[in-house]
Amino acid sequence: MRALSFQLADHQSLLKLGVGTGLICDRLLEVSGAGLRIAGIDHTETMLAQARIRLGGRARLVRQNILDKTTSSAFDAAYWRRMTKPGR
């Protein structure tokens, strides 16, 4: 996570594609400080509900399919990582 935070050092805003439960966003906010603004999108309301609990108001969360991204905001960077189960 610190390596990703280092790569984002010059960036102020991040779009997290497939935010899920918000775990990665939570870790990024912990290591990057208050200067990083994060918006996360996910198509699953149950995942977003968990992310809202985890992140509170520290990130903007939107229910949306990543293939239909229609946000009008511009971002310095975007991040996506597929989480897989062991053995896959």
C-alpha positions in Angstrom: 0.0 0.0 0.0 2.9 2.4 0.7 4.2 1.8 -2.9 0.8 2.8 -4.3 0.7 5.8 -1.9 4.2 6.8 -3.1 3.0 6.6 -6.8 0.1 8.9 -5.9 2.2 11.4 -4.0 1.8 14.1 -6.7 -1.9 13.4 -7.2 -4.7 15.0 -5.3 -7.7 13.0 -6.5 -8.2 9.3 -7.1 -11.0 7.4 -8.7 -11.2 3.9 -7.2 -12.9 1.6 -9.7 -14.7 -1.3 -7.9 -14.5 0.2 -4.5 -16.0 -2.9 -2.8 -16.0 -2.7 1.0 -13.6 0.3 0.9 -10.7 -1.5 2.4 -8.1 -0.2 -0.1 -9.4 3.3 0.1 -9.2 3.1 3.9 -5.6 2.0 3.8 -4.7 4.7 1.2 -6.2 7.4 3.3 -4.3 6.2 6.3 -0.9 6.3 4.6 -1.4 9.3 2.3 -2.8 11.8 4.8 -5.5 14.3 4.3 -4.4 15.6 0.9 -5.9 12.8 -1.1 -9.5 13.0 -2.3 -11.1 9.7 -3.2 -14.2 8.8 -5.2 -15.2 5.2 -5.4 -17.7 3.5 -7.7 -19.2 0.0 -7.4 -22.3 -1.6 -8.9 -23.2 -3.5 -5.8 -25.2 -1.7 -3.1 -24.2 -4.2 -0.4 -20.5 -3.4 -1.0 -21.2 0.3 -1.0 -23.0 0.0 2.3 -20.0 -1.7 3.9 -17.7 1.0 2.3 -19.9 3.8 3.8 -19.5 2.3 7.2 -15.8 1.8 6.9 -15.0 5.2 5.3 -17.7 7.5 6.7 -17.5 10.8 4.9 -13.8 10.4 3.9 -14.6 9.3 0.3 -17.4 10.0 -2.2 -19.1 6.7 -3.1 -21.3 6.2 -6.1 -23.4 3.2 -7.2 -22.5 2.7 -10.8 -21.2 0.1 -13.3 -17.5 0.9 -14.1 -18.3 0.3 -17.8 -20.8 3.1 -17.7 -18.7 5.7 -15.9 -20.5 9.0 -16.3 -19.2 11.1 -13.5 -18.4 14.6 -14.7 -15.5 15.0 -12.3 -11.9 14.8 -13.4 -9.3 12.8 -11.5 -5.5 12.8 -11.3 -5.4 9.0 -11.2 -7.6 5.9 -11.4 -7.0 2.6 -9.6 -8.4 -0.9 -10.1 -7.4 -4.1 -8.6 -9.2 -7.4 -8.8 -9.3 -9.2 -5.5 -9.2 -13.0 -6.0 -9.5 -15.9 -3.6 -6.5 -18.1 -3.1 -6.3 -20.9 -5.6 -7.8 -18.9 -8.4 
